[in-house]
């Protein structure tokens, strides 16, 4: 009986997958995905190598692959100069272009079944019927708008639902060449942009007019491949750039994806499945899958190291996806086509995405729960779960999910609902408490005026204020109203000491830590779970120490009257607004939603601006400078700080090299001994 079952299973596999030459039990690569904090992490295998097709057909240099809605597979081979056509089961049914094609490098099939082939050598796009009959040739456009000197070297081709043809040509820096069905030149589409870097800006500033003219002649990179989805949207990939390497173009030719979706400069081909998920492959054999919004789902695959293991590639040249979600990849060097099949894990992700994209967040919840059970760090799943809970008005659960997904906008919307519900429950109690406290305040004030009931408290307060250290610390608050007089008292009258300043520096560090780690999630830039106090200490005190040292040295040279002690004390007292007000702002950030973002931003800018004004006054008053001398002193101080940090960095690098040298010498001596 068991033997009979084995025969039945084997026969079923052969019937379902007759085109597979082999199957792999496990993937020879890791599958990565994005965590909520944007880091690549390992996850369950999303696609497994299933085998190869066309193993019995001569394929020399497969350049491109296309799969139509019926499942027919089209492979263009520049080695045999033809297009190989197979049915959905992998059986070859036709060979197109023999004796016509020169070096075919791209293939596309329109909705009518016509086959378009980009021929690099013949400098044409050929259009064949589904039976292989040549119907039309598209040569270089003779339109003056195209340009007589513009090259027409077709590499890839695509056709939209209106019959417009998009040709990716070598050196076509103006974008994809757009032709009508009759061959009329319609214009360029999806032009790339030249990258503007800091280096190029500096070069432009320092260059002469002639050099700037040459820089202006710099052209953007040409697109390298094209794909078209079922809605008619155009996709492209571009090699040799770090920005907008993957583009999803609307009718106007504008990119709908983030320009920083990827920084891979070696992308080879792109395709889109029926659900709008985007698949891209690079020259190293890595396959990237994105959803229709550009969120990275999976990264898998890799370079063949000579072991010829299924799933690894030598020189990938094309990628396509069929209706069942299988991925087909052409390998130009090995002359073969590999097939990858979706696993149960990736199917759960795809089912969830399909519902999520249609706004059916609640219906997609069961799939995302399954995904999170397998990988709790899957960032997109937490976002989807948050929206599902939000849709069901479970706002506190939505808060947790959006926080795990680091989705600030979703968190803000949920927080607003939670806060609104809390206010409805407790607003009456809060108003009563405010009225009671107000009445108590005025009652105590009235009885104190009548009976002096607070005289004992005032005596103790005044006695405490007279203590030297307490008085020096409270002197901080005088800088809010009278900063100029306060710096005079600080320097001439000795109203503050090194001890009080040191204590305030510790208060400053404590206030910074509280602000750093306790600011509300919506306004906080801190996302890491690891805390390094030494690093946080350096963030605060390295710039401050550099400022104090350099300002003292600069002021000594420029006849400044301030001593090192005065600068040390004056600097921390200049930061009085930060020390006093950063804690209330931090507390406020935990009760504000994203709609009140301007309140937090305005408060922080007021604090920083206030500190800078008092610091300016400190430099002017302590060194007895004029306004212009103060400006000059600040600029020279900033320049000196940059030089100091550079010198420290150079010394650190040299010391590190000396340590490595001494260590290697000692190790060599010990080995020889």
C-alpha positions as CSV (number, residue, x, y, z in Angstrom):
1,X,0.0,0.0,0.0
2,X,2.8,2.4,0.9
3,X,4.6,1.6,-2.3
4,X,1.4,2.4,-4.3
5,X,1.1,5.8,-2.5
6,X,4.7,6.7,-3.4
7,X,4.0,5.9,-7.0
8,X,0.8,8.1,-7.0
9,X,2.7,11.0,-5.3
10,X,5.6,10.8,-7.8
11,X,3.2,10.6,-10.7
12,X,1.3,13.7,-9.4
13,X,4.5,15.7,-9.1
14,X,5.5,14.7,-12.6
15,X,2.1,15.8,-14.0
16,X,2.1,19.1,-12.1
17,X,5.7,20.1,-12.6
18,X,7.0,18.3,-15.7
19,X,9.3,21.1,-16.6
20,X,11.4,20.9,-13.5
21,X,14.7,19.1,-13.8
22,X,15.4,18.9,-10.1
23,X,14.0,20.1,-6.7
24,X,15.8,21.4,-3.7
25,X,14.9,20.4,-0.1
26,X,16.4,23.5,1.4
27,X,17.5,26.9,0.2
28,X,21.2,27.5,-0.1
29,X,20.8,31.1,1.0
30,X,19.4,33.2,3.9
31,X,16.2,35.2,3.5
32,X,16.2,38.7,5.0
33,X,13.5,41.1,5.8
34,X,13.2,44.6,7.4
35,X,12.6,44.9,11.1
36,X,10.5,47.7,12.5
37,X,13.6,49.9,13.1
38,X,14.7,49.5,9.4
39,X,17.4,46.9,10.0
40,X,17.8,43.8,7.8
41,X,17.1,40.6,9.8
42,X,17.0,37.0,9.0
43,X,13.5,35.5,8.5
44,X,11.9,32.3,7.4
45,X,12.6,31.2,3.8
46,X,10.2,33.0,1.5
47,X,11.1,31.3,-1.8
48,X,12.7,27.9,-2.4
49,X,14.5,26.9,-5.5
50,X,12.3,24.5,-7.4
51,X,14.4,23.5,-10.4
52,X,15.2,24.5,-14.0
53,X,13.2,24.6,-17.2
54,X,14.2,24.1,-20.8
55,X,16.9,21.6,-19.8
56,X,16.4,19.8,-23.0
57,X,16.5,22.9,-25.2
58,X,19.7,24.6,-26.4
59,X,20.0,27.9,-24.6
60,X,23.3,29.8,-24.9
61,X,22.9,33.3,-23.6
62,X,19.3,34.0,-22.2
63,X,18.9,37.7,-22.0
64,X,15.4,38.3,-20.9
65,X,12.2,36.4,-19.9
66,X,8.5,37.3,-20.1
67,X,5.4,35.4,-18.9
68,X,1.9,36.3,-20.2
69,X,-1.4,35.9,-18.4
70,X,-1.9,32.4,-19.9
71,X,1.3,31.3,-18.3
72,X,3.2,31.0,-21.6
73,X,7.0,31.6,-21.1
74,X,9.1,33.6,-23.6
75,X,12.9,33.5,-23.4
76,X,15.0,35.6,-25.7
77,X,18.4,34.1,-26.4
78,X,21.1,36.2,-28.0
79,X,23.3,33.1,-28.4
80,X,20.9,31.2,-30.7
81,X,19.3,34.5,-31.9
82,X,15.7,33.5,-31.3
83,X,12.8,33.6,-28.8
84,X,11.9,30.3,-27.2
85,X,8.2,29.9,-26.4
86,X,6.8,27.3,-24.0
87,X,3.4,26.6,-22.5
88,X,2.6,27.0,-18.8
89,X,4.0,23.5,-18.1
90,X,7.4,24.3,-19.7
91,X,6.9,22.4,-23.0
92,X,8.5,24.2,-25.9
93,X,5.8,25.1,-28.5
94,X,7.6,27.5,-30.8
95,X,10.8,29.2,-31.7
96,X,10.6,32.7,-33.1
97,X,13.0,35.0,-35.0
98,X,15.3,32.6,-36.7
99,X,17.2,34.3,-39.5
100,X,15.7,37.6,-38.6
101,X,17.2,38.6,-35.2
102,X,20.8,39.7,-34.7
103,X,21.4,40.1,-31.0
104,X,18.0,40.1,-29.3
105,X,18.2,41.3,-25.7
106,X,14.6,42.0,-24.6
107,X,11.1,40.5,-25.1
108,X,7.6,41.6,-24.3
109,X,4.1,40.2,-25.2
110,X,1.1,42.6,-25.4
111,X,-2.5,41.8,-24.5
112,X,-3.2,40.8,-28.2
113,X,-0.4,38.1,-28.0
114,X,2.0,40.0,-30.3
115,X,5.6,39.5,-29.4
116,X,8.0,42.5,-29.3
117,X,11.8,41.8,-29.4
118,X,14.5,44.5,-28.8
119,X,17.4,43.8,-31.1
120,X,20.7,45.5,-30.1
121,X,22.6,44.6,-33.3
122,X,19.9,45.3,-35.8
123,X,19.0,48.5,-33.9
124,X,15.3,47.7,-34.3
125,X,12.3,46.5,-32.3
126,X,10.6,43.5,-34.1
127,X,7.0,42.7,-33.7
128,X,5.9,39.1,-34.3
129,X,2.5,37.5,-34.2
130,X,1.8,34.8,-31.6
131,X,2.5,32.3,-34.4
132,X,5.9,33.8,-35.1
133,X,5.1,35.8,-38.2
134,X,7.0,39.1,-38.6
135,X,4.3,41.9,-38.5
136,X,6.3,45.1,-38.1
137,X,9.8,46.6,-37.6
138,X,10.5,49.7,-35.5
139,X,13.7,51.4,-36.5
140,X,15.3,54.7,-35.4
141,X,12.6,57.4,-35.4
142,X,13.1,60.0,-38.1
143,X,11.5,62.8,-36.1
144,X,13.6,65.9,-35.6
145,X,12.5,65.8,-31.9
146,X,14.4,62.5,-31.5
147,X,17.6,64.0,-32.9
148,X,19.7,62.8,-35.7
149,X,22.7,62.1,-33.5
150,X,20.7,60.4,-30.7
151,X,21.5,56.6,-30.5
152,X,18.8,54.0,-31.0
153,X,20.3,50.8,-29.6
154,X,17.3,48.8,-28.2
155,X,18.0,46.7,-25.2
156,X,14.6,46.1,-23.5
157,X,11.1,46.8,-24.6
158,X,7.6,47.1,-23.0
159,X,4.1,47.9,-24.4
160,X,1.2,49.4,-22.4
161,X,-2.5,48.8,-22.8
162,X,-2.9,51.7,-25.3
163,X,-0.3,50.1,-27.6
164,X,2.5,52.6,-26.8
165,X,5.9,51.1,-27.0
166,X,8.6,51.9,-24.4
167,X,12.2,51.2,-25.6
168,X,15.1,51.1,-23.2
169,X,18.1,52.0,-25.3
170,X,21.9,52.1,-24.6
171,X,22.9,55.7,-23.9
172,X,19.4,57.0,-23.9
173,X,20.0,59.5,-21.1
174,X,16.7,61.3,-21.9
175,X,14.8,58.3,-20.6
176,X,12.8,55.6,-22.3
177,X,12.0,56.1,-25.9
178,X,8.2,56.2,-26.4
179,X,6.8,55.1,-29.7
180,X,3.2,54.7,-31.0
181,X,1.9,51.5,-32.4
182,X,2.7,52.8,-35.9
183,X,6.3,53.7,-34.9
184,X,5.8,57.5,-34.5
185,X,8.1,59.1,-31.9
186,X,6.0,60.3,-29.0
187,X,8.8,61.6,-26.7
188,X,11.0,60.4,-23.8
189,X,9.5,59.0,-20.7
190,X,10.8,58.5,-17.1
191,X,14.0,60.5,-17.4
192,X,16.5,60.0,-14.5
193,X,18.1,62.9,-12.7
194,X,21.7,63.8,-12.1
195,X,22.6,63.3,-8.4
196,X,23.5,66.4,-6.5
197,X,26.1,65.6,-3.8
198,X,27.9,67.7,-1.2
199,X,31.1,67.1,-3.2
200,X,29.5,68.4,-6.4
201,X,28.2,71.5,-4.7
202,X,31.6,72.3,-3.3
203,X,33.2,71.6,-6.7
204,X,30.6,73.9,-8.3
205,X,31.4,76.8,-5.9
206,X,35.1,76.6,-6.4
207,X,35.1,75.9,-10.2
208,X,35.8,78.5,-12.8
209,X,33.1,79.4,-15.4
210,X,34.6,77.0,-18.0
211,X,34.7,74.2,-15.4
212,X,31.1,74.9,-14.4
213,X,30.1,74.7,-18.0
214,X,31.6,71.2,-18.3
215,X,29.9,70.2,-15.0
216,X,26.6,71.4,-16.4
217,X,27.0,69.0,-19.4
218,X,26.9,66.0,-17.0
219,X,24.1,63.7,-18.1
220,X,21.8,61.5,-16.0
221,X,22.2,57.7,-16.2
222,X,20.0,55.9,-18.8
223,X,17.3,53.3,-17.5
224,X,18.4,49.7,-17.8
225,X,15.2,47.8,-17.8
226,X,11.4,48.2,-17.9
227,X,8.3,46.4,-16.7
228,X,4.6,47.1,-17.0
229,X,1.9,46.0,-14.5
230,X,-1.8,45.1,-15.2
231,X,-2.9,48.7,-14.4
232,X,-0.5,50.0,-17.1
233,X,2.0,51.6,-14.7
234,X,5.6,51.6,-15.9
235,X,8.5,50.4,-13.8
236,X,12.2,50.9,-14.4
237,X,15.6,50.1,-12.8
238,X,18.8,52.0,-13.3
239,X,22.4,50.9,-12.8
240,X,25.2,53.1,-11.5
241,X,23.3,55.4,-9.3
242,X,22.2,55.4,-5.6
243,X,19.0,57.4,-5.9
244,X,15.7,56.4,-7.7
245,X,17.2,53.1,-8.7
246,X,13.7,51.6,-8.8
247,X,10.9,53.8,-10.2
248,X,7.2,53.3,-10.5
249,X,6.0,55.9,-13.0
250,X,2.5,57.4,-13.4
251,X,1.0,58.7,-16.6
252,X,3.0,61.9,-16.3
253,X,6.3,60.0,-15.8
254,X,6.6,60.9,-12.1
255,X,8.1,58.5,-9.7
256,X,5.5,57.2,-7.1
257,X,8.0,55.4,-4.9
258,X,10.5,56.8,-2.4
259,X,13.7,57.9,-4.2
260,X,15.7,56.0,-1.5
261,X,13.8,52.7,-1.8
262,X,17.2,51.1,-2.5
263,X,20.8,52.1,-2.9
264,X,21.9,49.0,-4.9
265,X,23.8,50.3,-8.0
266,X,23.9,47.0,-9.7
267,X,20.2,46.2,-10.4
268,X,19.6,44.2,-13.6
269,X,15.9,43.6,-14.2
270,X,12.5,44.3,-12.7
271,X,9.0,42.6,-12.9
272,X,5.6,42.9,-11.2
273,X,3.2,40.2,-10.2
274,X,-0.6,40.3,-10.4
275,X,-0.9,41.9,-7.0
276,X,1.5,44.7,-7.7
277,X,4.4,43.3,-5.8
278,X,7.7,44.3,-7.3
279,X,10.6,41.9,-7.9
280,X,14.1,43.1,-8.7
281,X,17.3,41.2,-9.2
282,X,20.9,42.5,-9.1
283,X,24.1,41.3,-10.7
284,X,25.1,39.4,-7.6
285,X,22.0,37.1,-7.8
286,X,20.2,38.8,-4.9
287,X,16.4,39.0,-5.4
288,X,14.5,41.8,-3.7
289,X,10.7,41.8,-3.3
290,X,8.8,45.0,-2.5
291,X,5.1,45.5,-2.0
292,X,3.2,48.0,-4.3
293,X,4.0,50.9,-1.9
294,X,7.7,50.2,-2.0
295,X,8.1,48.4,1.4
296,X,10.8,45.8,1.3
297,X,9.4,42.3,2.0
298,X,12.2,39.9,1.3
299,X,15.8,39.6,0.1
300,X,17.1,36.2,-0.9
301,X,19.3,34.4,-3.4
302,X,23.0,34.8,-4.0
303,X,26.1,34.2,-6.1
304,X,27.0,30.8,-7.4
305,X,30.4,29.9,-5.9
306,X,31.1,27.1,-8.4
307,X,29.0,24.4,-6.6
308,X,26.1,24.8,-9.1
309,X,23.6,24.6,-6.3
310,X,20.0,25.4,-7.2
311,X,19.0,28.9,-6.1
312,X,22.4,30.4,-6.7
313,X,23.2,32.4,-9.9
314,X,26.3,33.3,-11.9
315,X,25.1,36.1,-14.2
316,X,21.4,36.8,-13.8
317,X,19.9,38.7,-16.7
318,X,16.1,38.6,-16.5
319,X,13.3,38.0,-14.0
320,X,9.6,37.2,-14.4
321,X,6.7,36.0,-12.2
322,X,3.8,33.8,-13.3
323,X,0.2,33.9,-12.1
324,X,0.8,31.4,-9.3
325,X,3.7,33.4,-7.9
326,X,6.6,31.4,-9.1
327,X,9.7,33.4,-10.0
328,X,11.7,32.6,-13.1
329,X,15.3,33.9,-13.5
330,X,17.5,33.7,-16.6
331,X,21.2,33.1,-16.0
332,X,23.3,34.3,-19.0
333,X,26.6,32.7,-18.0
334,X,25.1,29.3,-17.2
335,X,22.6,29.3,-20.0
336,X,19.6,28.3,-18.0
337,X,16.4,29.4,-16.3
338,X,15.8,28.7,-12.6
339,X,12.5,28.6,-10.9
340,X,11.7,29.6,-7.3
341,X,8.4,28.8,-5.5
342,X,6.7,30.7,-2.8
343,X,6.7,29.1,0.7
344,X,3.8,28.9,3.1
345,X,5.3,31.8,5.0
346,X,5.5,34.2,2.0
347,X,2.0,33.2,1.0
348,X,0.7,34.3,4.3
349,X,2.5,37.7,3.8
350,X,1.1,38.0,0.3
351,X,-2.5,37.2,1.4
352,X,-2.2,39.8,4.1
353,X,-0.7,42.4,1.7
354,X,-3.5,41.8,-0.8
355,X,-6.2,42.5,1.8
356,X,-4.2,45.3,3.4
357,X,-3.7,47.1,0.1
358,X,-7.5,47.0,-0.5
359,X,-8.1,48.6,2.9
360,X,-9.5,45.4,4.4
361,X,-7.3,45.6,7.6
362,X,-9.6,43.5,9.8
363,X,-9.8,40.7,7.3
364,X,-6.0,40.7,6.9
365,X,-5.5,40.4,10.6
366,X,-5.5,36.6,10.7
367,X,-2.7,36.4,8.1
368,X,-0.5,39.0,10.0
369,X,-1.0,37.1,13.2
370,X,0.3,34.0,11.5
371,X,3.3,36.0,10.2
372,X,4.1,37.4,13.6
373,X,3.9,34.0,15.2
374,X,6.7,33.0,12.9
375,X,8.6,36.2,13.0
376,X,7.7,38.8,15.7
377,X,10.1,41.4,14.2
378,X,8.3,41.6,10.8
379,X,7.8,45.4,10.6
380,X,5.0,45.6,8.0
381,X,3.0,43.0,10.0
382,X,2.9,45.3,13.1
383,X,1.8,48.2,11.0
384,X,-1.0,46.2,9.5
385,X,-2.0,44.8,12.9
386,X,-2.1,48.4,14.2
387,X,-4.5,49.4,11.5
388,X,-6.7,46.4,12.1
389,X,-7.0,47.2,15.8
390,X,-7.6,50.9,14.9
391,X,-10.4,49.9,12.6
392,X,-12.0,47.9,15.4
393,X,-11.6,50.9,17.8
394,X,-9.2,49.0,20.0
395,X,-6.9,52.0,20.2
396,X,-4.7,50.9,23.1
397,X,-3.8,47.7,21.2
398,X,-3.2,49.8,18.1
399,X,-0.8,52.0,20.1
400,X,1.3,49.0,21.0
401,X,1.4,47.7,17.4
402,X,2.2,51.1,15.9
403,X,5.0,51.6,18.5
404,X,6.5,48.2,17.6
405,X,6.2,49.1,13.9
406,X,7.7,52.6,14.7
407,X,4.8,54.1,12.7
408,X,4.6,57.6,14.1
409,X,1.6,58.7,12.1
410,X,-0.5,55.6,13.1
411,X,0.6,56.0,16.7
412,X,-0.4,59.6,16.7
413,X,-3.9,58.9,15.4
414,X,-4.4,56.1,18.0
415,X,-3.0,58.3,20.8
416,X,-5.4,61.0,19.9
417,X,-8.3,58.6,20.3
418,X,-7.0,57.2,23.6
419,X,-6.4,60.7,25.0
420,X,-9.9,61.8,23.8
421,X,-11.5,58.9,25.6
422,X,-9.4,59.5,28.8
423,X,-10.5,63.2,28.8
424,X,-14.1,62.3,28.4
425,X,-13.9,60.0,31.5
426,X,-11.8,62.4,33.7
427,X,-12.4,65.9,32.5
428,X,-15.1,66.6,35.2
429,X,-12.7,65.4,37.9
430,X,-9.9,67.5,36.6
431,X,-12.0,70.7,36.6
432,X,-13.2,70.0,40.1
433,X,-9.6,69.5,41.3
434,X,-8.5,72.7,39.6
435,X,-11.4,74.6,41.3
436,X,-10.5,73.1,44.7
437,X,-6.8,73.9,44.3
438,X,-7.6,77.4,43.2
439,X,-9.9,78.0,46.2
440,X,-7.3,76.5,48.5
441,X,-4.6,78.8,47.2
442,X,-6.6,81.9,47.6
443,X,-7.9,80.7,51.0
444,X,-4.3,80.2,52.3
445,X,-3.3,83.5,50.8
446,X,-6.2,85.3,52.5
447,X,-5.5,83.7,55.9
448,X,-1.8,84.4,55.6
449,X,-2.6,88.1,55.0
450,X,-4.8,88.1,58.1
451,X,-2.9,85.7,60.5
452,X,0.6,85.4,58.9
453,X,0.3,81.6,59.0
454,X,3.2,81.2,56.5
455,X,5.7,83.3,58.4
456,X,7.5,80.2,59.7
457,X,7.8,78.8,56.2
458,X,9.2,82.1,54.9
459,X,11.8,82.2,57.6
460,X,13.0,78.7,56.8
461,X,13.0,79.5,53.1
462,X,15.1,82.7,53.6
463,X,17.5,80.9,55.9
464,X,17.9,78.2,53.3
465,X,18.5,80.8,50.5
466,X,21.3,82.3,52.5
467,X,23.4,79.2,52.4
468,X,26.2,79.8,49.9
469,X,25.8,76.8,47.7
470,X,22.0,77.0,47.5
471,X,22.3,80.7,46.8
472,X,24.7,80.0,43.9
473,X,22.4,77.4,42.4
474,X,19.4,79.6,42.7
475,X,21.4,82.4,41.0
476,X,20.7,80.5,37.8
477,X,17.1,81.9,37.7
478,X,18.4,85.5,37.6
479,X,19.7,84.9,34.1
480,X,16.2,84.8,32.7
481,X,15.5,88.5,33.5
482,X,18.9,90.2,33.9
483,X,21.5,88.2,31.9
484,X,23.9,91.2,31.5
485,X,23.9,92.1,35.2
486,X,24.1,88.5,36.1
487,X,27.3,87.9,34.2
488,X,28.8,91.0,35.8
489,X,27.9,89.7,39.2
490,X,29.2,86.2,38.3
491,X,32.6,87.5,37.2
492,X,33.1,90.6,39.5
493,X,31.1,89.7,42.6
494,X,31.8,85.9,42.7
495,X,28.1,85.0,42.8
496,X,28.9,81.5,41.5
497,X,31.6,79.0,42.1
498,X,33.2,76.0,40.3
499,X,31.4,73.7,42.7
500,X,27.9,75.1,41.8
501,X,28.8,75.1,38.1
502,X,29.9,71.5,38.3
503,X,26.6,70.6,40.0
504,X,24.7,72.4,37.3
505,X,26.7,70.5,34.7
506,X,25.5,67.3,36.3
507,X,21.9,68.6,36.3
508,X,22.4,69.4,32.6
509,X,23.4,65.9,31.9
510,X,20.5,64.5,33.9
511,X,18.1,66.7,32.1
512,X,19.5,65.7,28.8
513,X,19.1,62.0,29.6
514,X,15.5,62.5,30.7
515,X,14.7,64.3,27.5
516,X,16.6,61.8,25.4
517,X,14.9,58.7,26.8
518,X,11.5,60.0,28.1
519,X,10.4,62.2,25.3
520,X,7.1,61.0,23.9
521,X,7.3,58.4,21.1
522,X,5.8,60.8,18.5
523,X,8.6,63.4,19.1
524,X,11.5,61.1,20.1
525,X,14.3,60.3,17.7
526,X,15.6,57.6,20.0
527,X,14.5,54.2,18.9
528,X,17.3,51.8,19.9
529,X,16.9,49.5,22.9
530,X,20.5,49.7,23.8
531,X,21.8,52.6,26.0
532,X,25.4,53.6,26.2
533,X,25.9,56.2,29.0
534,X,29.5,56.8,28.0
535,X,28.4,57.8,24.5
536,X,25.6,60.0,25.8
537,X,28.1,61.6,28.2
538,X,30.4,62.4,25.2
539,X,27.6,63.8,23.2
540,X,27.1,66.5,25.8
541,X,30.5,67.2,27.3
542,X,32.9,66.8,24.4
543,X,31.5,69.8,22.5
544,X,31.2,71.8,25.8
545,X,34.7,71.0,26.8
546,X,36.0,71.8,23.4
547,X,34.1,75.2,23.4
548,X,35.4,76.1,26.8
549,X,39.1,75.3,26.0
550,X,39.1,76.9,22.5
551,X,37.2,80.0,23.6
552,X,39.6,80.5,26.4
553,X,42.6,80.2,24.1
554,X,41.1,82.4,21.4
555,X,40.1,85.0,23.9
556,X,43.5,85.1,25.5
557,X,45.1,85.9,22.1
558,X,42.4,88.5,21.3
559,X,42.6,90.4,24.6
560,X,39.6,88.8,26.3
561,X,39.3,89.5,30.0
562,X,37.6,86.2,30.9
563,X,39.5,83.6,32.9
564,X,39.2,79.9,32.3
565,X,37.1,79.7,35.5
566,X,34.8,82.4,34.3
567,X,34.1,80.7,31.0
568,X,33.6,77.3,32.7
569,X,31.0,78.8,35.1
570,X,29.4,81.2,32.6
571,X,28.9,78.5,29.9
572,X,26.6,76.3,32.1
573,X,24.7,79.3,33.5
574,X,24.1,80.3,29.9
575,X,22.2,77.1,29.5
576,X,19.7,78.0,32.2
577,X,16.7,77.8,29.8
578,X,17.6,74.3,28.8
579,X,18.2,73.1,32.4
580,X,15.0,74.6,33.7
581,X,12.5,74.1,30.9
582,X,13.5,70.9,29.1
583,X,11.8,68.8,31.8
584,X,8.4,70.4,31.4
585,X,8.7,70.2,27.6
586,X,9.6,66.5,27.9
587,X,6.5,66.0,30.1
588,X,4.4,67.9,27.6
589,X,5.7,65.7,24.7
590,X,4.0,62.7,26.4
591,X,0.5,64.2,26.3
592,X,0.7,65.8,22.8
593,X,-0.4,64.1,19.5
594,X,1.2,64.6,16.1
595,X,-1.4,67.3,15.4
596,X,0.2,69.5,18.1
597,X,3.7,68.9,16.7
598,X,4.3,72.6,16.3
599,X,3.9,73.1,20.0
600,X,6.8,70.8,20.8
601,X,8.9,72.1,17.9
602,X,8.3,75.7,18.8
603,X,9.1,75.1,22.5
604,X,12.4,73.4,21.6
605,X,13.4,76.2,19.2
606,X,12.6,78.8,21.9
607,X,14.8,77.0,24.4
608,X,17.7,76.6,22.0
609,X,17.5,80.2,20.7
610,X,17.3,81.5,24.3
611,X,20.4,79.6,25.3
612,X,22.3,80.9,22.3
613,X,21.4,84.5,23.1
614,X,22.5,84.2,26.7
615,X,25.7,82.4,25.5
616,X,26.4,85.4,23.2
617,X,25.9,87.8,26.0
618,X,28.2,85.7,28.2
619,X,31.1,85.9,25.7
620,X,30.5,89.6,25.2
621,X,30.3,90.5,28.9
622,X,32.9,88.2,30.4
623,X,35.6,89.2,27.8
624,X,34.4,92.8,27.6
625,X,34.1,92.7,23.9
626,X,32.2,94.9,21.5
627,X,29.4,93.4,19.3
628,X,31.7,92.9,16.3
629,X,34.5,91.5,18.4
630,X,32.0,89.0,19.9
631,X,30.9,87.8,16.5
632,X,34.6,87.4,15.4
633,X,35.4,85.5,18.6
634,X,32.5,83.1,18.1
635,X,33.5,82.3,14.5
636,X,37.1,81.8,15.4
637,X,36.0,79.6,18.3
638,X,33.9,77.4,16.1
639,X,36.8,77.1,13.6
640,X,39.2,76.2,16.4
641,X,36.8,73.5,17.7
642,X,36.7,71.9,14.3
643,X,40.5,71.9,14.2
644,X,40.8,70.6,17.7
645,X,38.4,67.7,17.0
646,X,40.4,66.9,13.7
647,X,43.7,66.9,15.6
648,X,42.2,64.6,18.3
649,X,40.9,62.3,15.6
650,X,44.3,62.2,13.8
651,X,46.1,61.4,17.2
652,X,43.6,58.6,17.9
653,X,44.2,57.1,14.5
654,X,48.0,57.3,14.9
655,X,47.8,55.8,18.4
656,X,45.7,53.0,17.1
657,X,48.3,52.3,14.4
658,X,51.1,52.4,16.9
659,X,49.2,50.0,19.1
660,X,48.7,47.6,16.2
661,X,52.4,47.8,15.2
662,X,53.6,47.2,18.8
663,X,51.1,44.4,19.3
664,X,52.2,42.7,16.0
665,X,55.9,43.0,17.0
666,X,55.3,41.5,20.4
667,X,53.3,38.7,18.9
668,X,56.0,38.0,16.3
669,X,58.7,37.9,19.0
670,X,56.6,35.5,21.2
671,X,56.1,33.2,18.2
672,X,59.8,33.1,17.4
673,X,60.8,32.6,21.0
